[in-house]
Amino acid sequence: MSPFDAERPDPSIRPAGPDLTVVIPLFNEVQTIPALALRLAASLDRLGRSWEVIVVDDGSTDGSFEALRRVHEDDPRFSIIRFRRNFGQTPAFAAGFDAARGHIVITMDADLQNDPDDVSALLAEMERGDFDIVSGWRQNRKEPLLLRRIPSKFGNLVMRRLTGVSLKDTGCSLKAYRSEVVKNTRLYGNFHRFIPAVASWYGVRVGEVPVRDNVRAHGSSKYGRGLKRAPRVLLDLLTLHFLLNYATRPIHIFGGMGFATLGMGMLTAVYLTWEKLVLGHDIGGRPLLLLAALLMIIGVQFISMGFLGELMVRTYYESQNKPIYAVREVLDRPGLPQHG
C-alpha cells in the first residue's frame, strides 16, 4: 500500500475544532512531562488561539502515563493516547494525526529540545508564505559532531537529492502542517521523518524557519538516533524515492533495468558468436557463455516484473476508484476530488 492512499475529504468543509493541535510522541519521559506541560501551555496561550495537545504514550514503562494522567486532570486540553506497547515514533505520530481536530497540526518531541516558544515562528512563516508545511531548522545544535551532526548533514543531502524537497534540516520534529496534509498522508515504516517528502506527491508548498535547539534536560533520547539508525534511514529513503517516482509506473524502473541487463547479455552473446564463427574458438565451456544466458534471462524477468507491476497498479487504483492526481482547487467545475 502506498503512503498516498488516504481518502480525500472535501477541504471546503471545516470540522469543528480548535485552531491548533500539537502532536507529541512520548516514550519514558516521566522527568520531562511536568515542565513540558507547563511551558507548552504557556506558549500556546500567548498565541491567542484555541488549541489542544495530543500526547501519544508509546508504551512507556517508567510512570510516564501516570504523570500524563495528572496533566490531563489539571488541563483537559491535554489529551492522552496510550499504546499497549512500544510501537515507535511513526505509529505514534499517525495516532496523533488521526485524533487531531485542529486546522493546523504542530509536531514536536517530548524532551524540550524543541522549544515551545518557536511554535509562533512556524505559524508566522506559514501565514507569510502561504505554506502547507513549515519545518524547523535547528540552529546551534548541541549534539555531538561525529555521531549526530555529520550523519544528519549527509542524510539531509541524500534526502534532497532523492526526493527533491529542499530542506536544510529534515530531522527536526518541530513542524507545522495544514490539517489536510496530515489527514491525507498515510505513514508506514519510519516515514515520520519524511512527511514533507511523502506529501510532496500532492504538490504541497514547504517552508523552513530557524528554530532553537535546546540542551536535553533529562537523560538521553529514547528513540534510536545517530549512526546506528543510518542504514534504516537510507533504506527508507530508497523506498520513498521509489514510491514518489515509480509507484504508478513500475514498468519504468523494472523495464529500464530489464533492457539494460538484456542488452548486456545480448552484446555478450554477439561477441561469443563472433569468436565462434569468425575466429573458430571453442566457447562451449566458457563462463562468459553462462553469463550471457543468465543476463538475458534476468532481463526478461525484470521486464515481466514491470508488466506485472503495471497490472497490479491498475487493479489497485481502479478497484478502489482512487484518483492518481491531486487537485488544489477548482473554479466552475465542482465534483473533482481535491487536496487542500
SESERO-275748 format. One record per residue (C-alpha): residue number from 1; residue in one letter; z, x, y. Coordinates in steps of 0.02 Angstrom, whole numbers, plus 50000, padded with zeros to 5 digits. Last residue first. Example, Ala and Ser with C-alpha at 12.3 -4.5 7.8 and 13.67 -1.06 7.14 Angstrom:
% SESERO-275748
+-------+-------+-------+-------+-------+
| koldo | rokol |     w |     u |     v |
+-------+-------+-------+-------+-------+
|     2 |     S | 50357 | 50684 | 49947 |
|     1 |     A | 50390 | 50615 | 49775 |
+-------+-------+-------+-------+-------+
***
This chain:
% SESERO-275748
+-------+-------+-------+-------+-------+
| koldo | rokol |     w |     u |     v |
+-------+-------+-------+-------+-------+
|   340 |     G | 50006 | 49699 | 51065 |
|   339 |     H | 49912 | 49683 | 50900 |
|   338 |     Q | 49798 | 49533 | 50894 |
|   337 |     P | 49722 | 49422 | 50760 |
|   336 |     L | 49569 | 49332 | 50830 |
|   335 |     G | 49585 | 49147 | 50865 |
|   334 |     P | 49557 | 49135 | 51051 |
|   333 |     R | 49391 | 49186 | 51131 |
|   332 |     D | 49398 | 49169 | 51321 |
|   331 |     L | 49481 | 49338 | 51352 |
|   330 |     V | 49553 | 49429 | 51201 |
|   329 |     E | 49692 | 49559 | 51197 |
|   328 |     R | 49742 | 49717 | 51103 |
|   327 |     V | 49639 | 49683 | 50947 |
|   326 |     A | 49674 | 49780 | 50786 |
|   325 |     Y | 49542 | 49810 | 50653 |
|   324 |     I | 49526 | 49807 | 50463 |
|   323 |     P | 49581 | 49625 | 50453 |
|   322 |     K | 49681 | 49568 | 50301 |
|   321 |     N | 49619 | 49415 | 50206 |
|   320 |     Q | 49736 | 49454 | 50062 |
|   319 |     S | 49600 | 49458 | 49928 |
|   318 |     E | 49475 | 49531 | 50052 |
|   317 |     Y | 49583 | 49678 | 50104 |
|   316 |     Y | 49640 | 49731 | 49931 |
|   315 |     T | 49476 | 49697 | 49842 |
|   314 |     R | 49380 | 49795 | 49973 |
|   313 |     V | 49500 | 49941 | 49962 |
|   312 |     M | 49497 | 49938 | 49771 |
|   311 |     L | 49307 | 49935 | 49763 |
|   310 |     E | 49295 | 50080 | 49887 |
|   309 |     G | 49423 | 50179 | 49785 |
|   308 |     L | 49320 | 50151 | 49627 |
|   307 |     F | 49166 | 50217 | 49717 |
|   306 |     G | 49262 | 50369 | 49779 |
|   305 |     M | 49334 | 50402 | 49606 |
|   304 |     S | 49156 | 50400 | 49537 |
|   303 |     I | 49106 | 50530 | 49666 |
|   302 |     F | 49252 | 50640 | 49614 |
|   301 |     Q | 49210 | 50617 | 49429 |
|   300 |     V | 49028 | 50666 | 49458 |
|   299 |     G | 49085 | 50824 | 49546 |
|   298 |     I | 49209 | 50864 | 49408 |
|   297 |     I | 49070 | 50853 | 49278 |
|   296 |     M | 48956 | 50963 | 49383 |
|   295 |     L | 49093 | 51093 | 49411 |
|   294 |     L | 49136 | 51097 | 49225 |
|   293 |     A | 48955 | 51124 | 49172 |
|   292 |     A | 48934 | 51266 | 49295 |
|   291 |     L | 49100 | 51344 | 49243 |
|   290 |     L | 49051 | 51336 | 49060 |
|   289 |     L | 48888 | 51427 | 49099 |
|   288 |     L | 48982 | 51556 | 49203 |
|   287 |     P | 49093 | 51594 | 49053 |
|   286 |     R | 48940 | 51675 | 48970 |
|   285 |     G | 48914 | 51649 | 48784 |
|   284 |     G | 48748 | 51559 | 48789 |
|   283 |     I | 48678 | 51654 | 48938 |
|   282 |     D | 48566 | 51780 | 48847 |
|   281 |     H | 48457 | 51867 | 48974 |
|   280 |     G | 48268 | 51844 | 48975 |
|   279 |     L | 48247 | 51891 | 49157 |
|   278 |     V | 48137 | 51745 | 49205 |
|   277 |     L | 48188 | 51604 | 49087 |
|   276 |     K | 48370 | 51647 | 49053 |
|   275 |     E | 48416 | 51728 | 49219 |
|   274 |     W | 48326 | 51590 | 49314 |
|   273 |     T | 48416 | 51456 | 49212 |
|   272 |     L | 48582 | 51542 | 49249 |
|   271 |     Y | 48546 | 51537 | 49436 |
|   270 |     V | 48494 | 51355 | 49427 |
|   269 |     A | 48655 | 51312 | 49333 |
|   268 |     T | 48761 | 51400 | 49465 |
|   267 |     L | 48671 | 51304 | 49602 |
|   266 |     M | 48700 | 51142 | 49506 |
|   265 |     G | 48886 | 51176 | 49485 |
|   264 |     M | 48908 | 51221 | 49669 |
|   263 |     G | 48817 | 51062 | 49719 |
|   262 |     L | 48923 | 50954 | 49603 |
|   261 |     T | 49081 | 51025 | 49681 |
|   260 |     A | 49021 | 50998 | 49859 |
|   259 |     F | 48948 | 50826 | 49819 |
|   258 |     G | 49110 | 50772 | 49736 |
|   257 |     M | 49222 | 50838 | 49875 |
|   256 |     G | 49120 | 50738 | 50001 |
|   255 |     G | 49118 | 50586 | 49889 |
|   254 |     F | 49306 | 50592 | 49869 |
|   253 |     I | 49332 | 50608 | 50057 |
|   252 |     H | 49200 | 50488 | 50122 |
|   251 |     I | 49212 | 50374 | 49970 |
|   250 |     P | 49391 | 50334 | 50020 |
|   249 |     R | 49333 | 50228 | 50169 |
|   248 |     T | 49472 | 50107 | 50220 |
|   247 |     A | 49620 | 50226 | 50195 |
|   246 |     Y | 49513 | 50376 | 50243 |
|   245 |     N | 49563 | 50436 | 50416 |
|   244 |     L | 49737 | 50371 | 50452 |
|   243 |     L | 49789 | 50357 | 50270 |
|   242 |     F | 49727 | 50532 | 50226 |
|   241 |     H | 49811 | 50611 | 50377 |
|   240 |     L | 49971 | 50518 | 50335 |
|   239 |     T | 49971 | 50586 | 50158 |
|   238 |     L | 49940 | 50761 | 50224 |
|   237 |     L | 50082 | 50739 | 50349 |
|   236 |     D | 50199 | 50676 | 50213 |
|   235 |     L | 50157 | 50829 | 50108 |
|   234 |     L | 50195 | 50942 | 50256 |
|   233 |     V | 50360 | 50853 | 50289 |
|   232 |     R | 50410 | 50872 | 50107 |
|   231 |     P | 50369 | 51059 | 50108 |
|   230 |     A | 50469 | 51083 | 50271 |
|   229 |     R | 50627 | 50993 | 50214 |
|   228 |     K | 50715 | 51151 | 50154 |
|   227 |     L | 50667 | 51245 | 50312 |
|   226 |     G | 50768 | 51141 | 50433 |
|   225 |     R | 50837 | 50967 | 50412 |
|   224 |     G | 50914 | 50861 | 50273 |
|   223 |     Y | 51011 | 50710 | 50337 |
|   222 |     K | 51198 | 50731 | 50357 |
|   221 |     S | 51180 | 50848 | 50505 |
|   220 |     S | 51332 | 50957 | 50532 |
|   219 |     G | 51515 | 50928 | 50576 |
|   218 |     H | 51574 | 50848 | 50738 |
|   217 |     A | 51518 | 50856 | 50920 |
|   216 |     R | 51336 | 50906 | 50898 |
|   215 |     V | 51282 | 51000 | 51053 |
|   214 |     N | 51175 | 50892 | 51165 |
|   213 |     D | 50985 | 50894 | 51177 |
|   212 |     R | 50935 | 50816 | 51342 |
|   211 |     V | 50774 | 50721 | 51371 |
|   210 |     P | 50601 | 50762 | 51439 |
|   209 |     V | 50477 | 50615 | 51435 |
|   208 |     E | 50331 | 50578 | 51319 |
|   207 |     G | 50201 | 50441 | 51320 |
|   206 |     V | 50100 | 50354 | 51184 |
|   205 |     R | 49971 | 50216 | 51206 |
|   204 |     V | 49938 | 50123 | 51045 |
|   203 |     G | 49764 | 50124 | 50966 |
|   202 |     Y | 49811 | 50022 | 50813 |
|   201 |     W | 49792 | 50170 | 50696 |
|   200 |     S | 49904 | 50261 | 50821 |
|   199 |     A | 50048 | 50161 | 50746 |
|   198 |     V | 50060 | 50282 | 50599 |
|   197 |     A | 50053 | 50430 | 50720 |
|   196 |     P | 50186 | 50357 | 50834 |
|   195 |     I | 50292 | 50313 | 50679 |
|   194 |     F | 50278 | 50489 | 50610 |
|   193 |     R | 50459 | 50543 | 50591 |
|   192 |     H | 50503 | 50375 | 50511 |
|   191 |     F | 50369 | 50413 | 50381 |
|   190 |     N | 50490 | 50484 | 50253 |
|   189 |     G | 50425 | 50385 | 50104 |
|   188 |     Y | 50365 | 50216 | 50167 |
|   187 |     L | 50365 | 50126 | 50334 |
|   186 |     R | 50267 | 49970 | 50380 |
|   185 |     T | 50211 | 49953 | 50560 |
|   184 |     N | 50177 | 49783 | 50638 |
|   183 |     K | 50356 | 49742 | 50689 |
|   182 |     V | 50380 | 49919 | 50752 |
|   181 |     V | 50233 | 49908 | 50871 |
|   180 |     E | 50258 | 49726 | 50920 |
|   179 |     S | 50433 | 49769 | 50980 |
|   178 |     R | 50374 | 49891 | 51112 |
|   177 |     Y | 50441 | 50058 | 51061 |
|   176 |     A | 50564 | 50180 | 51140 |
|   175 |     K | 50606 | 50347 | 51060 |
|   174 |     L | 50757 | 50459 | 51035 |
|   173 |     S | 50732 | 50523 | 50857 |
|   172 |     C | 50656 | 50687 | 50917 |
|   171 |     G | 50553 | 50765 | 50777 |
|   170 |     T | 50382 | 50739 | 50856 |
|   169 |     D | 50422 | 50854 | 51001 |
|   168 |     K | 50268 | 50910 | 51101 |
|   167 |     L | 50174 | 50750 | 51064 |
|   166 |     S | 49984 | 50737 | 51063 |
|   165 |     V | 49938 | 50615 | 50926 |
|   164 |     G | 49776 | 50677 | 50846 |
|   163 |     T | 49848 | 50652 | 50672 |
|   162 |     L | 49809 | 50815 | 50581 |
|   161 |     R | 49802 | 50936 | 50728 |
|   160 |     R | 49948 | 50861 | 50824 |
|   159 |     M | 50051 | 50853 | 50665 |
|   158 |     V | 50017 | 51034 | 50622 |
|   157 |     L | 50070 | 51091 | 50796 |
|   156 |     N | 50229 | 50987 | 50793 |
|   155 |     G | 50273 | 51056 | 50621 |
|   154 |     F | 50249 | 51235 | 50681 |
|   153 |     K | 50359 | 51203 | 50833 |
|   152 |     S | 50492 | 51123 | 50723 |
|   151 |     P | 50489 | 51266 | 50599 |
|   150 |     I | 50520 | 51385 | 50747 |
|   149 |     R | 50660 | 51277 | 50820 |
|   148 |     R | 50761 | 51243 | 50664 |
|   147 |     L | 50799 | 51386 | 50547 |
|   146 |     L | 50734 | 51532 | 50649 |
|   145 |     L | 50794 | 51480 | 50822 |
|   144 |     P | 50959 | 51399 | 50775 |
|   143 |     E | 50982 | 51226 | 50854 |
|   142 |     K | 51040 | 51203 | 51035 |
|   141 |     R | 50878 | 51142 | 51113 |
|   140 |     N | 50858 | 51174 | 51298 |
|   139 |     Q | 50748 | 51018 | 51322 |
|   138 |     R | 50710 | 50886 | 51191 |
|   137 |     W | 50551 | 50786 | 51218 |
|   136 |     G | 50592 | 50602 | 51196 |
|   135 |     S | 50455 | 50484 | 51142 |
|   134 |     V | 50384 | 50337 | 51236 |
|   133 |     I | 50284 | 50208 | 51137 |
|   132 |     D | 50178 | 50061 | 51196 |
|   131 |     F | 50150 | 50142 | 51366 |
|   130 |     D | 50121 | 50050 | 51530 |
|   129 |     G | 50133 | 50218 | 51619 |
|   128 |     R | 50273 | 50177 | 51741 |
|   127 |     E | 50352 | 50044 | 51631 |
|   126 |     M | 50365 | 50156 | 51479 |
|   125 |     E | 50420 | 50304 | 51586 |
|   124 |     A | 50562 | 50203 | 51663 |
|   123 |     L | 50616 | 50139 | 51492 |
|   122 |     L | 50622 | 50314 | 51418 |
|   121 |     A | 50717 | 50382 | 51568 |
|   120 |     S | 50845 | 50240 | 51556 |
|   119 |     V | 50875 | 50283 | 51373 |
|   118 |     D | 50922 | 50459 | 51428 |
|   117 |     D | 51103 | 50405 | 51463 |
|   116 |     P | 51128 | 50380 | 51276 |
|   115 |     D | 51108 | 50569 | 51249 |
|   114 |     N | 51026 | 50614 | 51083 |
|   113 |     Q | 51141 | 50747 | 51009 |
|   112 |     L | 51262 | 50601 | 51001 |
|   111 |     D | 51277 | 50612 | 50809 |
|   110 |     A | 51210 | 50437 | 50774 |
|   109 |     D | 51027 | 50474 | 50799 |
|   108 |     M | 50916 | 50369 | 50912 |
|   107 |     T | 50790 | 50228 | 50908 |
|   106 |     I | 50754 | 50108 | 51051 |
|   105 |     V | 50665 | 49942 | 51024 |
|   104 |     I | 50592 | 49846 | 51171 |
|   103 |     H | 50572 | 49656 | 51165 |
|   102 |     G | 50736 | 49648 | 51071 |
|   101 |     R | 50764 | 49548 | 50912 |
|   100 |     A | 50785 | 49692 | 50788 |
|    99 |     A | 50828 | 49644 | 50608 |
|    98 |     D | 50667 | 49706 | 50528 |
|    97 |     F | 50668 | 49860 | 50640 |
|    96 |     G | 50845 | 49903 | 50586 |
|    95 |     A | 50801 | 49885 | 50402 |
|    94 |     A | 50648 | 49997 | 50427 |
|    93 |     F | 50751 | 50128 | 50518 |
|    92 |     A | 50874 | 50134 | 50373 |
|    91 |     P | 50731 | 50137 | 50246 |
|    90 |     T | 50660 | 50290 | 50338 |
|    89 |     Q | 50827 | 50376 | 50359 |
|    88 |     G | 50877 | 50383 | 50177 |
|    87 |     F | 50925 | 50264 | 50037 |
|    86 |     N | 51110 | 50307 | 50023 |
|    85 |     R | 51190 | 50165 | 49926 |
|    84 |     R | 51230 | 49979 | 49943 |
|    83 |     F | 51167 | 49982 | 50122 |
|    82 |     R | 51274 | 49913 | 50262 |
|    81 |     I | 51196 | 49831 | 50414 |
|    80 |     I | 51308 | 49824 | 50567 |
|    79 |     S | 51278 | 49728 | 50728 |
|    78 |     F | 51350 | 49794 | 50891 |
|    77 |     R | 51334 | 49657 | 51021 |
|    76 |     P | 51491 | 49586 | 50940 |
|    75 |     D | 51598 | 49711 | 51038 |
|    74 |     D | 51778 | 49741 | 50981 |
|    73 |     E | 51751 | 49665 | 50809 |
|    72 |     H | 51587 | 49759 | 50791 |
|    71 |     V | 51670 | 49925 | 50835 |
|    70 |     R | 51809 | 49890 | 50710 |
|    69 |     R | 51680 | 49856 | 50574 |
|    68 |     L | 51593 | 50018 | 50620 |
|    67 |     A | 51752 | 50115 | 50587 |
|    66 |     E | 51771 | 50028 | 50419 |
|    65 |     F | 51589 | 50068 | 50381 |
|    64 |     S | 51612 | 50252 | 50423 |
|    63 |     G | 51755 | 50273 | 50300 |
|    62 |     D | 51689 | 50434 | 50223 |
|    61 |     T | 51571 | 50365 | 50089 |
|    60 |     S | 51423 | 50311 | 50194 |
|    59 |     G | 51284 | 50213 | 50106 |
|    58 |     D | 51157 | 50216 | 50247 |
|    57 |     D | 51260 | 50119 | 50374 |
|    56 |     V | 51125 | 50042 | 50483 |
|    55 |     V | 51185 | 50020 | 50662 |
|    54 |     I | 51097 | 49882 | 50758 |
|    53 |     V | 51137 | 49883 | 50944 |
|    52 |     E | 51102 | 49734 | 51056 |
|    51 |     W | 51048 | 49721 | 51236 |
|    50 |     S | 51033 | 49613 | 51391 |
|    49 |     R | 50979 | 49714 | 51542 |
|    48 |     G | 51074 | 49784 | 51692 |
|    47 |     L | 51038 | 49964 | 51643 |
|    46 |     R | 51219 | 50014 | 51675 |
|    45 |     D | 51275 | 49907 | 51528 |
|    44 |     L | 51164 | 50010 | 51413 |
|    43 |     S | 51246 | 50174 | 51464 |
|    42 |     A | 51423 | 50105 | 51447 |
|    41 |     A | 51385 | 50028 | 51277 |
|    40 |     L | 51310 | 50192 | 51215 |
|    39 |     R | 51454 | 50299 | 51276 |
|    38 |     L | 51589 | 50188 | 51199 |
|    37 |     A | 51500 | 50158 | 51033 |
|    36 |     L | 51454 | 50341 | 51008 |
|    35 |     A | 51629 | 50400 | 51053 |
|    34 |     P | 51707 | 50285 | 50923 |
|    33 |     I | 51574 | 50325 | 50790 |
|    32 |     T | 51575 | 50516 | 50796 |
|    31 |     Q | 51719 | 50551 | 50678 |
|    30 |     V | 51660 | 50425 | 50547 |
|    29 |     E | 51484 | 50498 | 50541 |
|    28 |     N | 51451 | 50488 | 50354 |
|    27 |     F | 51273 | 50419 | 50361 |
|    26 |     L | 51204 | 50323 | 50510 |
|    25 |     P | 51035 | 50251 | 50556 |
|    24 |     I | 51036 | 50190 | 50737 |
|    23 |     V | 50925 | 50052 | 50806 |
|    22 |     V | 50946 | 50005 | 50990 |
|    21 |     T | 50877 | 49833 | 51035 |
|    20 |     L | 50833 | 49794 | 51214 |
|    19 |     D | 50784 | 49640 | 51314 |
|    18 |     P | 50890 | 49525 | 51209 |
|    17 |     G | 50820 | 49385 | 51101 |
|    16 |     A | 50718 | 49228 | 51097 |
|    15 |     P | 50550 | 49266 | 51019 |
|    14 |     R | 50401 | 49299 | 51132 |
|    13 |     I | 50245 | 49203 | 51080 |
|    12 |     S | 50095 | 49284 | 51165 |
|    11 |     P | 50104 | 49426 | 51040 |
|    10 |     D | 50047 | 49309 | 50898 |
|     9 |     P | 50119 | 49389 | 50743 |
|     8 |     R | 50020 | 49517 | 50642 |
|     7 |     E | 50073 | 49528 | 50461 |
|     6 |     A | 50112 | 49704 | 50408 |
|     5 |     D | 49989 | 49811 | 50311 |
|     4 |     F | 49967 | 49966 | 50418 |
|     3 |     P | 50079 | 50082 | 50317 |
|     2 |     S | 49954 | 50062 | 50173 |
|     1 |     M | 50000 | 50000 | 50000 |
+-------+-------+-------+-------+-------+
***
